[in-house]
Structure formats: C-alpha cells, structure tokens
C-alpha cells in the first residue's frame, strides 16, 4: 500500500476495526476511508455495492461480522452463521466487482478441528470435526476462507486470509451475553469486587488452554500482511502466548484486585480443550507481537475502568 492509497475497513466500528484505523494513521496512511458501518447493512448486496461505488477503495481490511463467547454461540447460532456468511459473500464479491487491488479477510481459530494437533498449522484446516459449541460460526468463517481462495483461483485477485488467535483489548465487547473470556472475567471481577460477592464462578474446568493476541498487535500484523504476504493459503496470526483459563483467571484477579475465590463449574463446557496457533510462517516473514498477556490485560482493565467512569456507571 502507498501512504495515500484508498483503504476501507469493513467493520470499522468493531474494536478490531478501530485498532486498525488507529494503527494505519499511526503508520502514516492518509486516506483511511471513513464510513460508519452501523449505518450500512453489510448483509445486503445492494448496500455493499453502493458503498464500494461511493468509496472506490483500493485495499480492504475485513473486520466485520458478529461473534461471541460460548453462551452467544449456543443461543444464537443461526444469527452468527447467516450474518457472517452474508457479510463475507457481499464484501468479497463487490471487492472483486469494483477492482479492489488487495483484500485481507480475518477468519477465526475456531475454524480448526476440535481435536486438532497443537499448535495448529494452516494445513490442519478441514481435517476433522469442529467444536460443537461454535460450529455454526466456524462454518461461516471457513466459507469466507474458501470464498477468498475461489475468487483468487478463478479471477487471479489478491485476496488473502489471516487467522487470528483469540483477540482482546480496549473496545472489546464486555456485555454478559456476547463477551469473550478476558472481557467477561474483567467485567465480572470488577463488579463482584464492588458488590462484595465472594465467589467468582467460571464455566468449565479451567484446564482449557488458549492463545491470546492483543488487538493493537493484531492491527500491526494485518497491515504487515497486506504489504508483505500474497499467498493463497491462510496464515495464522498469533502471539505464541498460551495460557490455561485457570491461569488467566488468576492474572485477572491480580490485575483487578478482586479478593474473592475462583470456582469452576465443570458441568459447563470448556469448548476446545486446546487452541494454540502455529504462527511460524508469519514470524519467519518478520513480524513479532509486542504485548504480553499481563500487560494487555492491564491496559484493557484501565480502558474499561475509564469507560465506566466516563459513562457514570
């Protein structure tokens, strides 16, 4: 990308989209196209066509779509599947129709099989059964991966795919129904500390292991890949920081100052037993993460406290 290239972030209102916009400006890109996605129905082909006709972007970062934790995936699998399918179909298709030079689609580590060898390499996609608790969402993300590859194969377009580890950071969804694990733990421990609730109960055994990437690190990786990678195969975007949920809960407890006990409800699902990416292809290209898991949680905690203070809650 040139510094004055027309760049569109699909999902600019998401916390990943906001981090991308901030990082692009920080790196000197002067033509990040501003369009409030909340006012545009990205699940509608006509709306997306009109958007591309107006903006005429040269480069597209795809951070749009719905997501959620285990609870949201159990309650709203149809919504998660159809919305992500439609958004991927329309943005990828109209990027082709309108001559976008390059597009990066962000998939999900949920796309890997439940019993995947660890760490998960890109070639392990579609080699086994998916984790049931997020199957609908994962199928939609896999469809997006395959759609990018199909357009590339048929039309020779430069559409690439990144598969991030679990993303967290300032701007994340802290709601009870849709939050992922780090945001959920932060919110609950802050609220429980303030309310004097002495026990924080967490779904699962605490033994499941996850890899997390701070949202600003993901933003730098996406820009790096847009400039330095053009392969047809997806590429993992991870930090290499693996942690058990029980360890994560202890870090969050220390950061928030929550004085109570942590208990695990083993009657609730863990999700995938282990989900860690092999990001050696990315690191061999020259990218490295810069934010440790504890530092990232501390920054996210301070952001959330500031937001709560500013809102008067």
N, C-alpha and C positions, 0 to 999 in steps of 0.2 A: 504494500500500500504506500502511496505517496502521502505526504503530510496534508495535502489538500484534497485527497480522494473523498468522494461522497460515500459515507459509511452509515448504514442503517442497523440499529439494534432492534430486532424483533423481541419484544419483551422488555422494553426499556424501563418499564415501571416495576419489574421484578428486582429483587435485591442483587441478583447476578447482573441484570441489565444496568442497574445503577452503578455497580462497581466497574463494569466495562466502560461505561460512559466517562466516569471519573478518570480511569486509567488511560483511556485514549487521549483525553485532554491533557493529562499529565505528561504524556509522551509527545505532545506537540501536534496531534492531529486536529486540524482546524475546521473540519467540515463534517462533524458528527451530526447527522440529521435529527432534528427534534420533532417528535410526533408522539403525542400521548396515547399509548396503546389502549388505555382504558376507554377511550372514545372510539376505538376501531374494533370491529368484530373480526378478529383474525381467523375465526372458524367459518367465515363467509367468503367465498371466492370473489364475488363482485367487490367487496370491501377491500380485499387484499390487492386486487387488480388496480383499483382506483388509487390505493396507497402507492404502489410501485409506479404507476403512471405519473403521479404528482412528484414523488421524491427522486425518481430515477437513480437509485443507489448503484454504486459500483461494487461495493462489498457489503455482505450481510452477515451479522452475527445472530444466530438463532438461540435466544434465551427464553423464548416464550413457551407457555404451556402451564398446565396445572400439575401440582404434585402434593404430596402429603406423607405423613408417617403411616404406621401400621393401621391405626384407627381409621384414618381417612380412606386408606386403600380398601378396608373391609366394608366401610359404609357406602362409598361412592365409586365402586369400580367402573360402572358404566360411564359416569361423567368423566373420570380420569382417562378412560380409554378413548371415548369418542372425541373429546376436546383436543387431546394431544394428536390423535390421528388427523383430524381436520386441519389443525394449525400446521402440522408438518406438510400435509399434502398441498395446501394452498400456497404457503410461503415458498416451498421448494419449487413448485410448478411455476409460479409467477416470477421467481428469481430467474428461472430459465427463459421464460417468455420475454422478459424485459431485458435480457442480456447482461445480467449481473456477472461481473468478472470472477468473483470467488465468494463462496458461502461456507461458513462453518456451522454445523449442526451439533448441538450438545445433546448427547444421549444420556444414559444413566448406567451406573454399575449394577443396577437391578436387572439389566439385560442379560447378565451372565447366569448360567445354570445354578440351581440351589447347591448342588454337590460339586461345584467347580473346584478343580485343583487350585491351590493357593501358592503364591499370589497369582491372580487371574491374568492370563495373557490374552491378547486380542484374538488369537486363533481359537480360543475356547468358546467363543460365541456360538450359540446354536448347537452345542454338543451334548446337551442334557435338558432335563425337565426344569422349569422355572420355579422359583419360590412362590407358593400359593398365595401368601399374604400380599404380594404386589404383582401378581401375574398380569392383570389387565393393563396396568401402567407399563409394565415391562414389554408386553407385546406391542403396544403403541410406539414405544421408543425403538424397538427392533425394526418396526415398519419404517420409521424415519431413517434409520441407518441404511436399510436396504433400498429405500427410495433414492437417497443420495447416490448410492452406488449404481442404481439402474439408470438414472439420468446421466451419470458420468459415462457409463458403458455405452449408452445409446447415442448420446449427443456430444460427448467429449468435454463436458463442462467441468470446471474446477470446484466441485463440491466435496468438502471434507467433513469428517466426523471426529469429534472428541468425546471421550467417555470419562467424565469426572468421578472422583471419589465423592463421598458424602460431603456436600458443601454446607458451610455455616459462616456466620459473621454478622456484622451490623446490617440491619434491614431485613433480616430473616423473619419468617412468619412465626410469631410467638403465640398464636391462638391455641386453644386447648384441643381443637379437633384436627387442625392441619399442620401443627408444628412437628419438626423432626426432633431427634433425640436431644441435641445440645440446647436448642432453644427451649424445648419442653422442660428440661432439667433446670435451666436457669430461671425460667418463669416460676416454676413450682417452688424451688428452694427460696427464692426471694419472697414469694407470697407466704410460704409456710413460716419463714423466719419472722416476718412482720406480724403474722397471725398467732404465733406461738404454737403451731402444730408440730408435735414432737417426732412424728414419723413420716418419712417420705417413701411411699410405696412405688416401685418401678416395675413395669411389665417385664416378664421373662426371668431368666435365671441370673442374668448379669454376666454370663460366660461368653455370650456372643461377642465376636471381635470385629471391629470396624476400622476403616481408614477415613480420615477427615482431611479436607483441604479448605483453608481459609479463603473467603470469597475474593479478596484482593489478589491472592496468589493465582486463583483460577483465572482472573481477568488478565493478568500478565501472560499466563500460559496460552490463552486464546489468541491474544494479539501476536504472540511469538509464533504460534502455529499458522496463523493467517499469512505471516510473512515468510515462514521457513519450511512449511510442510505442504506437500501436494500429492499424497498417496491415496489410492482408492481404499485401502484398509483403514478402519478406525484406529485411533491412537489414544491410549489411556492417559489421563491427566490426574496423577496422584501425588501425594506428599511423601509417601513411604512411612507415614506415622500411623502405626497400628496400635489400637488400644481396646481392651475389654470394656464392656458397658459398665461393669462394676468399678473399674479404674476411673473411667470417665466421670462417674457419679461422685467419686471421692475428690477428684480435681475440682468439679463444680461446687461441691460442698465447701472446699477450702476457699475458693475464689469468692463465693457469695457470703461466707461466714455463717452458713446455716448450722445451728448447733445440734440439730436432732439426729435421729438414727435413720439409716437407709435400709429398707427391706425390699426383697424381690418376690414378686408373685409368679411362681413357676407354673401356675395354671394358665398364664397368658403366654402368647407366642413370642419367641425370640426373633423370628424372621430367619434369614440365612445364618447358619452357625458362624461362618467366617466370610468376610467380604473385603478383600485387600487386593489392590491392583498391582500388576507388574508394569511400572511406568518407565522401564529401562530404555524403550525406544525414544521417549521424549527427553529423558536426561542425556542420552547419547547425542541428541541433536544440540544440546547446550543449555536447556532450561533447568532451573532449580527453584524449589519453593523457598520462601524466606521466613515463614511464620510458624513457630512451634505451636503445638496444640494448647499448651497452657497460656502462652501469650495471646493466641487467638481467642480463647475463652475469656480472658481478662478484658480484651478490647471489646468483645461482644457484650460482656456484662456492663462495662462502663457506658456503652452506647444505649443499651436497654434502660439503664437507670436514668440516663439523661432524657431519653424519650418519655419515660413515665413522669419524670419531674416536669418537663415542659408541657405535658398534657394535663397536669394537675391531678394525676391518679396516684 
